[in-house]
Amino acid sequence: MAGLIIDLVAGRGELTDAAWERIEPLLPQVDGRGRPWRDHRQVVNGVLWRLRAGAPWRDLPERYGPWQTVYERFARWEADGTWAKLLEHVQVRDDAVGRVEWTVAVDSTVNRAHQHAAGARKRGNAAGDELEDPGHSQARQALGRSRGGLTTKIHLAVDGRGLPLSIVLTPGNAYDATAFADVLDGIRTPRVSTGRPRTTPDRVLGDKAYSSRAIRHLLRRRGIAATIPERRDQVASRRRRGRRGGRPPAFDTEIYRDRNVVERCFARLKQFRAIATRFDKLADRYRAGAILASLILWLREAAR
């Protein structure tokens, strides 16, 4: 099995022929106007090298072409949604053949932000305009300040195999529960044929950080089973109230054991150094890197 994973990539992380054949038809094509584009495969491999190494764009090896070209292509495809479309494509294909496991686990991880991640341009910096508050600008770029410095939190929803279905960024000091609705809304897998995209998991697994009345109500309203343990203070409060405290929510310890797939997914994503440590100034760029890393995980799973 490990050999199959290694075989999917060539030259320390570069796309193999099998992986390239999956995504090449979905990439923007040359329309015959202007200068021809540098080879897409070379550029994508350059983006993957930087994502894996965590090095500055200027240090990109010459075999991938000019670093400006690779970065501009990465930024362009983030802006027009190409990276997201590639990830959606592999999700749709797996769901069509019944490979997606719809018992979804949610969690978050806090990643340190390098000093290069700070200092994104602020709104209103034209002459005569009032500059945006630095704290607000950092929050808008999913940067939060804690004892260790600036951090960004990645929130994930993964399927039963530990493959990302939804990716949300918040400042590192944000509570997990506040992003839960956005993470759930981010699950959207279109159908191959006609019909609405699938947006509703069969079950959601979460740790105690997601044990709130609002989250449980949201899941019940959408018809989603929940396996979330109660916090100690919630258990104590319910017991103090006696009969008025109501019955404890259903919780299956055997099912809850499957929640570790999201922890394993974070460990796999952090093999990409530019994900484990944030170097990007813009949150959209950092999220695009997480989407591309998730795409690689899906392609590896397809090769098994």
PAROBA-521943 format. One record per residue (C-alpha): x, y, z; residue number from 1; residue in three letters. Coordinates in Angstrom, 1 decimal. Example, Ala and Ser with C-alpha at 12.3 -4.5 7.8 and 13.67 -1.06 7.14 Angstrom:
# residues 2
{px 12.3 | py -4.5 | pz 7.8 | resi 1 | resn ALA}
{px 13.7 | py -1.1 | pz 7.1 | resi 2 | resn SER}
END
This chain:
# residues 304
{px 0.0 | py 0.0 | pz 0.0 | resi 1 | resn MET}
{px 2.8 | py 2.4 | pz 0.9 | resi 2 | resn ALA}
{px 4.4 | py 1.6 | pz -2.5 | resi 3 | resn GLY}
{px 1.3 | py 2.7 | pz -4.3 | resi 4 | resn LEU}
{px 1.3 | py 6.0 | pz -2.5 | resi 5 | resn ILE}
{px 5.0 | py 6.6 | pz -3.3 | resi 6 | resn ILE}
{px 4.4 | py 5.6 | pz -6.9 | resi 7 | resn ASP}
{px 1.7 | py 8.3 | pz -7.4 | resi 8 | resn LEU}
{px 4.3 | py 11.0 | pz -7.2 | resi 9 | resn VAL}
{px 7.7 | py 11.2 | pz -9.0 | resi 10 | resn ALA}
{px 10.7 | py 13.2 | pz -8.2 | resi 11 | resn GLY}
{px 9.8 | py 13.9 | pz -4.5 | resi 12 | resn ARG}
{px 6.3 | py 15.1 | pz -4.9 | resi 13 | resn GLY}
{px 5.9 | py 15.6 | pz -8.7 | resi 14 | resn GLU}
{px 2.7 | py 14.3 | pz -10.4 | resi 15 | resn LEU}
{px 2.9 | py 11.0 | pz -12.1 | resi 16 | resn THR}
{px 1.3 | py 10.2 | pz -15.4 | resi 17 | resn ASP}
{px -1.7 | py 8.7 | pz -13.7 | resi 18 | resn ALA}
{px -2.3 | py 11.7 | pz -11.5 | resi 19 | resn ALA}
{px -1.7 | py 14.1 | pz -14.4 | resi 20 | resn TRP}
{px -4.2 | py 12.3 | pz -16.6 | resi 21 | resn GLU}
{px -6.9 | py 12.9 | pz -13.9 | resi 22 | resn ARG}
{px -6.5 | py 16.6 | pz -13.7 | resi 23 | resn ILE}
{px -5.1 | py 17.7 | pz -17.1 | resi 24 | resn GLU}
{px -8.4 | py 17.9 | pz -19.0 | resi 25 | resn PRO}
{px -9.8 | py 20.2 | pz -16.3 | resi 26 | resn LEU}
{px -7.1 | py 22.9 | pz -16.5 | resi 27 | resn LEU}
{px -7.6 | py 26.1 | pz -18.6 | resi 28 | resn PRO}
{px -6.7 | py 25.6 | pz -22.2 | resi 29 | resn GLN}
{px -4.7 | py 27.9 | pz -24.5 | resi 30 | resn VAL}
{px -7.2 | py 29.9 | pz -26.6 | resi 31 | resn ASP}
{px -4.7 | py 30.8 | pz -29.3 | resi 32 | resn GLY}
{px -4.5 | py 34.5 | pz -28.3 | resi 33 | resn ARG}
{px -1.3 | py 36.0 | pz -26.9 | resi 34 | resn GLY}
{px 1.8 | py 34.2 | pz -25.9 | resi 35 | resn ARG}
{px 1.5 | py 30.5 | pz -25.3 | resi 36 | resn PRO}
{px 1.5 | py 29.4 | pz -21.7 | resi 37 | resn TRP}
{px 4.3 | py 27.5 | pz -20.1 | resi 38 | resn ARG}
{px 3.6 | py 23.8 | pz -19.8 | resi 39 | resn ASP}
{px 0.9 | py 23.3 | pz -17.1 | resi 40 | resn HIS}
{px 2.4 | py 20.2 | pz -15.7 | resi 41 | resn ARG}
{px 5.8 | py 21.9 | pz -15.1 | resi 42 | resn GLN}
{px 4.0 | py 24.8 | pz -13.4 | resi 43 | resn VAL}
{px 1.9 | py 22.5 | pz -11.2 | resi 44 | resn VAL}
{px 4.9 | py 20.5 | pz -10.2 | resi 45 | resn ASN}
{px 6.6 | py 23.8 | pz -9.3 | resi 46 | resn GLY}
{px 3.7 | py 24.8 | pz -7.0 | resi 47 | resn VAL}
{px 3.8 | py 21.3 | pz -5.4 | resi 48 | resn LEU}
{px 7.6 | py 21.7 | pz -4.8 | resi 49 | resn TRP}
{px 7.1 | py 25.0 | pz -3.0 | resi 50 | resn ARG}
{px 4.1 | py 23.6 | pz -1.0 | resi 51 | resn LEU}
{px 6.1 | py 20.6 | pz 0.1 | resi 52 | resn ARG}
{px 9.4 | py 22.5 | pz 0.8 | resi 53 | resn ALA}
{px 7.9 | py 25.7 | pz 2.3 | resi 54 | resn GLY}
{px 10.6 | py 27.7 | pz 0.7 | resi 55 | resn ALA}
{px 10.2 | py 31.3 | pz -0.7 | resi 56 | resn PRO}
{px 8.9 | py 31.4 | pz -4.2 | resi 57 | resn TRP}
{px 12.1 | py 33.0 | pz -5.4 | resi 58 | resn ARG}
{px 14.0 | py 29.9 | pz -4.4 | resi 59 | resn ASP}
{px 12.1 | py 27.7 | pz -6.8 | resi 60 | resn LEU}
{px 14.5 | py 25.4 | pz -8.7 | resi 61 | resn PRO}
{px 15.1 | py 26.4 | pz -12.4 | resi 62 | resn GLU}
{px 13.6 | py 23.1 | pz -13.7 | resi 63 | resn ARG}
{px 10.2 | py 24.5 | pz -13.0 | resi 64 | resn TYR}
{px 10.7 | py 27.7 | pz -15.0 | resi 65 | resn GLY}
{px 10.6 | py 31.3 | pz -13.8 | resi 66 | resn PRO}
{px 9.3 | py 31.6 | pz -10.3 | resi 67 | resn TRP}
{px 7.2 | py 34.6 | pz -11.2 | resi 68 | resn GLN}
{px 5.3 | py 32.4 | pz -13.8 | resi 69 | resn THR}
{px 4.7 | py 29.6 | pz -11.3 | resi 70 | resn VAL}
{px 3.4 | py 32.0 | pz -8.6 | resi 71 | resn TYR}
{px 1.2 | py 34.0 | pz -11.0 | resi 72 | resn GLU}
{px -0.4 | py 30.8 | pz -12.3 | resi 73 | resn ARG}
{px -0.9 | py 29.6 | pz -8.7 | resi 74 | resn PHE}
{px -2.5 | py 33.0 | pz -7.8 | resi 75 | resn ALA}
{px -4.6 | py 33.1 | pz -11.0 | resi 76 | resn ARG}
{px -6.0 | py 29.6 | pz -10.5 | resi 77 | resn TRP}
{px -6.8 | py 30.5 | pz -6.9 | resi 78 | resn GLU}
{px -8.7 | py 33.6 | pz -8.0 | resi 79 | resn ALA}
{px -10.7 | py 31.8 | pz -10.7 | resi 80 | resn ASP}
{px -11.4 | py 28.7 | pz -8.6 | resi 81 | resn GLY}
{px -9.4 | py 26.2 | pz -10.7 | resi 82 | resn THR}
{px -7.8 | py 24.6 | pz -7.7 | resi 83 | resn TRP}
{px -11.2 | py 24.2 | pz -6.0 | resi 84 | resn ALA}
{px -12.7 | py 22.7 | pz -9.2 | resi 85 | resn LYS}
{px -10.0 | py 20.1 | pz -9.4 | resi 86 | resn LEU}
{px -10.7 | py 19.0 | pz -5.8 | resi 87 | resn LEU}
{px -14.4 | py 19.0 | pz -6.5 | resi 88 | resn GLU}
{px -13.9 | py 16.8 | pz -9.6 | resi 89 | resn HIS}
{px -12.2 | py 14.0 | pz -7.7 | resi 90 | resn VAL}
{px -14.8 | py 14.2 | pz -4.9 | resi 91 | resn GLN}
{px -17.6 | py 13.9 | pz -7.4 | resi 92 | resn VAL}
{px -16.0 | py 11.0 | pz -9.1 | resi 93 | resn ARG}
{px -15.4 | py 9.0 | pz -5.9 | resi 94 | resn ASP}
{px -19.0 | py 9.8 | pz -4.7 | resi 95 | resn ASP}
{px -20.4 | py 8.5 | pz -8.0 | resi 96 | resn ALA}
{px -18.9 | py 5.1 | pz -7.4 | resi 97 | resn VAL}
{px -19.8 | py 5.0 | pz -3.7 | resi 98 | resn GLY}
{px -16.3 | py 5.4 | pz -2.3 | resi 99 | resn ARG}
{px -17.0 | py 8.5 | pz -0.2 | resi 100 | resn VAL}
{px -18.0 | py 7.5 | pz 3.4 | resi 101 | resn GLU}
{px -20.5 | py 10.0 | pz 4.7 | resi 102 | resn TRP}
{px -19.8 | py 9.6 | pz 8.4 | resi 103 | resn THR}
{px -18.0 | py 13.0 | pz 8.7 | resi 104 | resn VAL}
{px -15.5 | py 14.0 | pz 11.3 | resi 105 | resn ALA}
{px -14.8 | py 17.7 | pz 12.1 | resi 106 | resn VAL}
{px -11.9 | py 19.3 | pz 14.0 | resi 107 | resn ASP}
{px -9.4 | py 22.1 | pz 13.7 | resi 108 | resn SER}
{px -5.6 | py 22.6 | pz 14.0 | resi 109 | resn THR}
{px -3.6 | py 25.7 | pz 14.9 | resi 110 | resn VAL}
{px -0.6 | py 26.5 | pz 12.7 | resi 111 | resn ASN}
{px 2.0 | py 29.0 | pz 13.4 | resi 112 | resn ARG}
{px 2.3 | py 31.9 | pz 11.0 | resi 113 | resn ALA}
{px 5.8 | py 32.9 | pz 9.9 | resi 114 | resn HIS}
{px 6.7 | py 36.6 | pz 10.1 | resi 115 | resn GLN}
{px 6.5 | py 36.8 | pz 6.3 | resi 116 | resn HIS}
{px 2.7 | py 36.1 | pz 6.7 | resi 117 | resn ALA}
{px 2.1 | py 39.4 | pz 8.4 | resi 118 | resn ALA}
{px 1.9 | py 42.7 | pz 6.6 | resi 119 | resn GLY}
{px -0.7 | py 42.2 | pz 3.9 | resi 120 | resn ALA}
{px -1.9 | py 45.4 | pz 2.2 | resi 121 | resn ARG}
{px -4.7 | py 47.1 | pz 4.1 | resi 122 | resn LYS}
{px -7.8 | py 48.6 | pz 2.6 | resi 123 | resn ARG}
{px -8.1 | py 52.3 | pz 2.3 | resi 124 | resn GLY}
{px -4.4 | py 53.1 | pz 1.9 | resi 125 | resn ASN}
{px -5.0 | py 55.6 | pz -0.9 | resi 126 | resn ALA}
{px -4.2 | py 59.3 | pz -0.2 | resi 127 | resn ALA}
{px -6.7 | py 60.9 | pz 2.1 | resi 128 | resn GLY}
{px -8.2 | py 57.5 | pz 3.1 | resi 129 | resn ASP}
{px -8.3 | py 56.3 | pz 6.7 | resi 130 | resn GLU}
{px -6.2 | py 53.2 | pz 7.1 | resi 131 | resn LEU}
{px -7.9 | py 50.0 | pz 8.2 | resi 132 | resn GLU}
{px -7.4 | py 48.9 | pz 11.8 | resi 133 | resn ASP}
{px -4.4 | py 46.5 | pz 11.9 | resi 134 | resn PRO}
{px -6.2 | py 44.1 | pz 14.2 | resi 135 | resn GLY}
{px -9.2 | py 44.0 | pz 11.9 | resi 136 | resn HIS}
{px -7.0 | py 43.4 | pz 8.9 | resi 137 | resn SER}
{px -5.3 | py 40.5 | pz 10.5 | resi 138 | resn GLN}
{px -8.6 | py 38.9 | pz 11.4 | resi 139 | resn ALA}
{px -9.7 | py 39.3 | pz 7.8 | resi 140 | resn ARG}
{px -6.6 | py 37.4 | pz 6.7 | resi 141 | resn GLN}
{px -7.3 | py 34.7 | pz 9.3 | resi 142 | resn ALA}
{px -4.5 | py 35.7 | pz 11.6 | resi 143 | resn LEU}
{px -4.9 | py 35.7 | pz 15.3 | resi 144 | resn GLY}
{px -2.5 | py 36.7 | pz 18.0 | resi 145 | resn ARG}
{px -1.7 | py 34.4 | pz 21.0 | resi 146 | resn SER}
{px 1.2 | py 33.8 | pz 23.4 | resi 147 | resn ARG}
{px 3.2 | py 32.2 | pz 20.6 | resi 148 | resn GLY}
{px 2.6 | py 34.9 | pz 18.1 | resi 149 | resn GLY}
{px 0.4 | py 35.0 | pz 15.0 | resi 150 | resn LEU}
{px -1.5 | py 31.8 | pz 14.2 | resi 151 | resn THR}
{px -4.1 | py 30.5 | pz 11.7 | resi 152 | resn THR}
{px -6.6 | py 27.8 | pz 12.4 | resi 153 | resn LYS}
{px -7.6 | py 25.3 | pz 9.8 | resi 154 | resn ILE}
{px -11.1 | py 23.7 | pz 10.3 | resi 155 | resn HIS}
{px -11.8 | py 20.5 | pz 8.4 | resi 156 | resn LEU}
{px -14.6 | py 18.2 | pz 7.7 | resi 157 | resn ALA}
{px -13.4 | py 14.8 | pz 6.4 | resi 158 | resn VAL}
{px -15.1 | py 11.7 | pz 5.2 | resi 159 | resn ASP}
{px -14.8 | py 8.3 | pz 6.8 | resi 160 | resn GLY}
{px -11.5 | py 7.7 | pz 5.0 | resi 161 | resn ARG}
{px -10.0 | py 10.9 | pz 6.3 | resi 162 | resn GLY}
{px -10.2 | py 12.9 | pz 3.1 | resi 163 | resn LEU}
{px -11.1 | py 16.6 | pz 3.2 | resi 164 | resn PRO}
{px -14.6 | py 17.6 | pz 2.2 | resi 165 | resn LEU}
{px -14.6 | py 21.2 | pz 3.6 | resi 166 | resn SER}
{px -11.8 | py 23.6 | pz 4.5 | resi 167 | resn ILE}
{px -12.4 | py 26.8 | pz 6.5 | resi 168 | resn VAL}
{px -9.8 | py 29.3 | pz 7.9 | resi 169 | resn LEU}
{px -10.2 | py 31.4 | pz 11.0 | resi 170 | resn THR}
{px -7.7 | py 33.3 | pz 13.2 | resi 171 | resn PRO}
{px -5.9 | py 30.9 | pz 15.5 | resi 172 | resn GLY}
{px -7.6 | py 32.3 | pz 18.6 | resi 173 | resn ASN}
{px -11.2 | py 31.6 | pz 17.3 | resi 174 | resn ALA}
{px -13.3 | py 28.9 | pz 19.0 | resi 175 | resn TYR}
{px -14.0 | py 25.7 | pz 17.1 | resi 176 | resn ASP}
{px -17.8 | py 26.0 | pz 17.6 | resi 177 | resn ALA}
{px -18.0 | py 29.4 | pz 16.0 | resi 178 | resn THR}
{px -16.8 | py 28.0 | pz 12.6 | resi 179 | resn ALA}
{px -18.9 | py 24.8 | pz 12.7 | resi 180 | resn PHE}
{px -21.8 | py 26.1 | pz 10.6 | resi 181 | resn ALA}
{px -19.4 | py 27.3 | pz 7.9 | resi 182 | resn ASP}
{px -17.6 | py 24.0 | pz 7.9 | resi 183 | resn VAL}
{px -20.9 | py 22.2 | pz 7.5 | resi 184 | resn LEU}
{px -22.0 | py 24.5 | pz 4.8 | resi 185 | resn ASP}
{px -18.7 | py 23.9 | pz 2.9 | resi 186 | resn GLY}
{px -19.7 | py 20.3 | pz 2.3 | resi 187 | resn ILE}
{px -21.1 | py 20.3 | pz -1.2 | resi 188 | resn ARG}
{px -20.5 | py 17.4 | pz -3.6 | resi 189 | resn THR}
{px -22.3 | py 17.8 | pz -7.0 | resi 190 | resn PRO}
{px -23.9 | py 14.7 | pz -8.6 | resi 191 | resn ARG}
{px -22.6 | py 13.2 | pz -11.9 | resi 192 | resn VAL}
{px -26.1 | py 13.2 | pz -13.3 | resi 193 | resn SER}
{px -29.0 | py 15.5 | pz -12.5 | resi 194 | resn THR}
{px -29.9 | py 16.3 | pz -9.0 | resi 195 | resn GLY}
{px -28.9 | py 18.6 | pz -6.2 | resi 196 | resn ARG}
{px -25.4 | py 18.4 | pz -4.8 | resi 197 | resn PRO}
{px -25.0 | py 16.4 | pz -1.6 | resi 198 | resn ARG}
{px -24.6 | py 18.6 | pz 1.4 | resi 199 | resn THR}
{px -25.8 | py 16.4 | pz 4.2 | resi 200 | resn THR}
{px -23.6 | py 13.8 | pz 5.9 | resi 201 | resn PRO}
{px -25.2 | py 10.8 | pz 7.5 | resi 202 | resn ASP}
{px -23.4 | py 11.5 | pz 10.8 | resi 203 | resn ARG}
{px -21.0 | py 14.1 | pz 12.3 | resi 204 | resn VAL}
{px -18.3 | py 13.2 | pz 14.8 | resi 205 | resn LEU}
{px -16.8 | py 15.9 | pz 16.9 | resi 206 | resn GLY}
{px -15.0 | py 16.4 | pz 20.2 | resi 207 | resn ASP}
{px -16.2 | py 18.3 | pz 23.2 | resi 208 | resn LYS}
{px -15.4 | py 21.6 | pz 21.6 | resi 209 | resn ALA}
{px -18.5 | py 21.1 | pz 19.5 | resi 210 | resn TYR}
{px -20.8 | py 20.2 | pz 22.3 | resi 211 | resn SER}
{px -23.2 | py 23.1 | pz 22.3 | resi 212 | resn SER}
{px -27.0 | py 23.4 | pz 22.2 | resi 213 | resn ARG}
{px -26.8 | py 25.5 | pz 19.0 | resi 214 | resn ALA}
{px -24.7 | py 22.9 | pz 17.1 | resi 215 | resn ILE}
{px -26.9 | py 20.0 | pz 18.2 | resi 216 | resn ARG}
{px -30.0 | py 21.9 | pz 17.2 | resi 217 | resn HIS}
{px -28.5 | py 22.6 | pz 13.8 | resi 218 | resn LEU}
{px -27.7 | py 19.0 | pz 13.2 | resi 219 | resn LEU}
{px -31.2 | py 17.8 | pz 14.3 | resi 220 | resn ARG}
{px -32.8 | py 20.4 | pz 12.0 | resi 221 | resn ARG}
{px -30.9 | py 19.1 | pz 9.1 | resi 222 | resn ARG}
{px -31.5 | py 15.4 | pz 9.9 | resi 223 | resn GLY}
{px -27.8 | py 14.6 | pz 10.7 | resi 224 | resn ILE}
{px -27.0 | py 12.2 | pz 13.5 | resi 225 | resn ALA}
{px -24.4 | py 13.5 | pz 16.0 | resi 226 | resn ALA}
{px -21.8 | py 11.7 | pz 18.0 | resi 227 | resn THR}
{px -20.4 | py 14.5 | pz 20.2 | resi 228 | resn ILE}
{px -19.5 | py 14.0 | pz 23.9 | resi 229 | resn PRO}
{px -20.7 | py 16.4 | pz 26.5 | resi 230 | resn GLU}
{px -18.4 | py 18.7 | pz 28.4 | resi 231 | resn ARG}
{px -18.0 | py 18.2 | pz 32.2 | resi 232 | resn ARG}
{px -19.7 | py 21.5 | pz 33.0 | resi 233 | resn ASP}
{px -22.7 | py 20.6 | pz 30.8 | resi 234 | resn GLN}
{px -23.1 | py 17.2 | pz 32.6 | resi 235 | resn VAL}
{px -22.8 | py 18.8 | pz 36.0 | resi 236 | resn ALA}
{px -25.4 | py 21.5 | pz 35.1 | resi 237 | resn SER}
{px -27.9 | py 19.0 | pz 33.8 | resi 238 | resn ARG}
{px -27.5 | py 16.9 | pz 36.9 | resi 239 | resn ARG}
{px -28.0 | py 19.9 | pz 39.2 | resi 240 | resn ARG}
{px -31.3 | py 20.7 | pz 37.5 | resi 241 | resn ARG}
{px -32.6 | py 17.1 | pz 38.0 | resi 242 | resn GLY}
{px -35.6 | py 16.3 | pz 35.8 | resi 243 | resn ARG}
{px -35.6 | py 19.8 | pz 34.4 | resi 244 | resn ARG}
{px -32.2 | py 19.2 | pz 33.0 | resi 245 | resn GLY}
{px -33.6 | py 16.7 | pz 30.5 | resi 246 | resn GLY}
{px -32.0 | py 13.5 | pz 29.2 | resi 247 | resn ARG}
{px -28.4 | py 13.3 | pz 28.1 | resi 248 | resn PRO}
{px -27.7 | py 13.3 | pz 24.3 | resi 249 | resn PRO}
{px -27.1 | py 10.0 | pz 22.8 | resi 250 | resn ALA}
{px -23.5 | py 9.1 | pz 22.5 | resi 251 | resn PHE}
{px -21.9 | py 5.9 | pz 21.2 | resi 252 | resn ASP}
{px -18.3 | py 5.4 | pz 22.2 | resi 253 | resn THR}
{px -17.6 | py 2.8 | pz 19.5 | resi 254 | resn GLU}
{px -18.7 | py 5.2 | pz 16.7 | resi 255 | resn ILE}
{px -16.7 | py 8.0 | pz 18.3 | resi 256 | resn TYR}
{px -13.5 | py 6.0 | pz 17.9 | resi 257 | resn ARG}
{px -13.7 | py 6.8 | pz 14.2 | resi 258 | resn ASP}
{px -13.2 | py 10.5 | pz 14.8 | resi 259 | resn ARG}
{px -9.4 | py 10.0 | pz 14.7 | resi 260 | resn ASN}
{px -9.5 | py 10.0 | pz 10.9 | resi 261 | resn VAL}
{px -9.5 | py 13.8 | pz 11.0 | resi 262 | resn VAL}
{px -6.4 | py 13.9 | pz 13.2 | resi 263 | resn GLU}
{px -4.7 | py 11.6 | pz 10.8 | resi 264 | resn ARG}
{px -5.7 | py 13.9 | pz 7.9 | resi 265 | resn CYS}
{px -4.1 | py 16.9 | pz 9.7 | resi 266 | resn PHE}
{px -0.9 | py 14.9 | pz 10.1 | resi 267 | resn ALA}
{px -0.8 | py 14.1 | pz 6.4 | resi 268 | resn ARG}
{px -1.5 | py 17.7 | pz 5.4 | resi 269 | resn LEU}
{px 1.3 | py 18.9 | pz 7.6 | resi 270 | resn LYS}
{px 3.7 | py 16.9 | pz 5.6 | resi 271 | resn GLN}
{px 3.5 | py 19.9 | pz 3.3 | resi 272 | resn PHE}
{px 5.7 | py 22.4 | pz 5.1 | resi 273 | resn ARG}
{px 3.8 | py 25.4 | pz 3.6 | resi 274 | resn ALA}
{px 0.7 | py 24.1 | pz 5.4 | resi 275 | resn ILE}
{px 2.3 | py 23.2 | pz 8.7 | resi 276 | resn ALA}
{px 3.7 | py 26.8 | pz 8.8 | resi 277 | resn THR}
{px 1.9 | py 29.6 | pz 7.1 | resi 278 | resn ARG}
{px 4.1 | py 31.8 | pz 4.9 | resi 279 | resn PHE}
{px 1.3 | py 33.3 | pz 2.7 | resi 280 | resn ASP}
{px 0.2 | py 36.8 | pz 3.5 | resi 281 | resn LYS}
{px -3.3 | py 36.3 | pz 2.1 | resi 282 | resn LEU}
{px -5.7 | py 33.9 | pz 3.6 | resi 283 | resn ALA}
{px -7.0 | py 33.0 | pz 0.1 | resi 284 | resn ASP}
{px -3.5 | py 31.9 | pz -1.0 | resi 285 | resn ARG}
{px -3.0 | py 29.8 | pz 2.1 | resi 286 | resn TYR}
{px -6.4 | py 28.1 | pz 1.7 | resi 287 | resn ARG}
{px -5.5 | py 27.5 | pz -2.0 | resi 288 | resn ALA}
{px -2.4 | py 25.6 | pz -0.8 | resi 289 | resn GLY}
{px -4.5 | py 23.5 | pz 1.6 | resi 290 | resn ALA}
{px -6.9 | py 22.7 | pz -1.2 | resi 291 | resn ILE}
{px -4.1 | py 21.6 | pz -3.5 | resi 292 | resn LEU}
{px -2.6 | py 19.5 | pz -0.7 | resi 293 | resn ALA}
{px -6.1 | py 17.9 | pz -0.1 | resi 294 | resn SER}
{px -6.3 | py 17.2 | pz -3.9 | resi 295 | resn LEU}
{px -3.0 | py 15.2 | pz -3.6 | resi 296 | resn ILE}
{px -4.5 | py 13.2 | pz -0.7 | resi 297 | resn LEU}
{px -7.6 | py 12.4 | pz -2.8 | resi 298 | resn TRP}
{px -5.4 | py 11.4 | pz -5.8 | resi 299 | resn LEU}
{px -3.3 | py 9.1 | pz -3.6 | resi 300 | resn ARG}
{px -6.4 | py 7.4 | pz -2.3 | resi 301 | resn GLU}
{px -7.7 | py 6.8 | pz -5.8 | resi 302 | resn ALA}
{px -4.4 | py 5.1 | pz -6.7 | resi 303 | resn ALA}
{px -4.8 | py 2.5 | pz -4.0 | resi 304 | resn ARG}
END
